[in-house]
């Protein structure tokens, strides 16, 4: 175990102040760094067990009883999709069941796919919304490859519901659509696109409350809204015409898919069918039929108008954003007499609302303390990819912006801490903390001796399980 850091904190002098933020350590990028570090471990670690990019993709299929990621025991298969299999697993330490998606090895060996997977898993895990399926963990297993862990939902997809029972009533369809649209509005507000909205990715959850709860699933094609992803991907029956010809994903292409989904909810069928080329031809050339012309029951004309606008072939003629889409949907719901009932369904019980507020305050308080404390702190995986870091850590590394995408190997830290990556791997594998002492030249003849402590994140950690927590702490000031 590491020694107590408080035993030797004397003689630090005044804190160093940079850009309005007090830190207790000089910036590593502005220091002449001594290469002294107390000791290197002689343990050897298999990097493939820790998510290193050298994994060769020769994975094997997981079966009942197998353990993935060192902590998830397979209990059975839940489904199979284009990107891989979805398994029911149980966390060994928590005893809680989750859904785990294993990415196909022939896909996962592609370097671009692997980078996209890690980026998108980080994006998805950062999304917290009532109508979005939570991503709680992700990583790489030496036997099974890339995996992503999600909350386990009890219920069925809308696709299965439609196959089983046929079209939904207009009120139910609007309720489902409202919740899905709100989830998409939320991710768009975070500059993220979904890219594969369809009824197979919309889940109806069984709940004890008297309300219908919808979850948007599968961010396998989600990406930052940077306009850089080109080429056709997604599901042909829901893909926007411009995407067929290689235009980048956009909010407009997600809105197009929502229009197709709404048509499917109201009619029980897709507007376009046939072989691949025929579906793509219709997506380019044939307007989506008005649902009122497809079903026998009367339907408010606002439903026809909303779907026609959302599925316009020209993306500039669609709703400009999800707020506009939801505005028209709300008008339709009001005409159906749903406005007040929808609000009541979505309202939380007073006790639940109070607990939610208290939890929000605790989470915000923890974030504020972490973000503003003067001691550098961070969490990263065994390869040095940083998930979270406070302002003091970023200033210590001389990094601008936030921690997203930060790689420790690109910083000056390895120069002063040569065994950094070996220690990260050892802590992640053996789950035993390591303490090192490093020396930072602050300028002139002033040297700061500092401790750096690496410890494994608790197994019960919802987001950082499997990662390593780093804390830097000044011990004393020295004369060089």
RAKAUR-V450557 format. One line per field, one symbol per residue. ss: DSSP state (H for helix, E for strand, C for the rest). burial: I if it has 16 or more other C-alpha atoms within 10 Angstrom, else O. A space follows every 10 residues. Layout:
BEGIN
ss=???
burial=???
END
This chain:
BEGIN
ss=CCCCHHHHCC CCCCCEEECC EEECCCCHHH CEEEEEECCC CCCCCCHHHH CCCCCCCCCC CCCCCCEECC CEEEEEEEEE CCCEEEEEEE ECCCCCEEEE EEECHHHHCC HHHHHHHHHH HHHHHCCCCC CECCEEEEEE ECCCEEEEEE ECCCEEEHHH HHHHHCCCCH HHHHHHHHHH HHHHHHHHHC CEECCCCCHH HEEEECCCCC CCEEEECCCC CCEECCCCCC CCCCCHHHCC HHHHCCCCCC HHHHHHHHHH HHHHHHHCCC CCCCCHHHHH HHHHHCCCCC HHHHCCCCCC HHHHHHHHHH CCCCHHHCCC CHHHHHHHHH HHHHHCCCHH HHHHHHCCCH HHHHHHHHHH HHHHHHHHHH HHCCCCEEEE CCCCEEEEEC HHHHHHHCCC CCCCCCEHHH CCHHHHCCCH HHHHHHHHHH CCCEEEEEEE EEECCEEEEE EEEEEECCCC CCCCCCCEEE EEEEEEEEEC
burial=OOOOOOOOOO OIOOOOOOOO OIIIIIIIOO IOIOOOIOOO OOOOOOIIII IIOOIOIOIO OIOOOOIIIO IIIIIOIOOO OOIIIIIIII IOOOOOIIII IIIIIOIIIO OOOIOIIIII IIIIIOIOOO IIIIIIIIII IIIIIIIIII OIIOOOIIIO IIOOOIIIOI IOIIIIIIII IIIIIIIIOO OIIIIIIIII OIIIIOOOOO OIIIIIIIII IIIIIOOOOO OIIIOIIIII IIIIOOIIII IIIIIIIIII IIIIIIIIII IIOOOOOOII OIIIOOOIOI IIOOOOOOOO OOIIOIIIII IIIOIOOIIO OIOOIIOIII OIIOOOOIOO OIOOOOOOOO OOOOOOOOOO OOOOOOOOOI IOIIIIIIII IIIIIIIIII IIIIIIIOOO OOIOOIOIOO OIIOOIIOII IIIIIIIIIO IOIIIIIIII IIOOOOIIII IIIIIIIOIO OOIIIIIIII IIIIIIIOOO
END
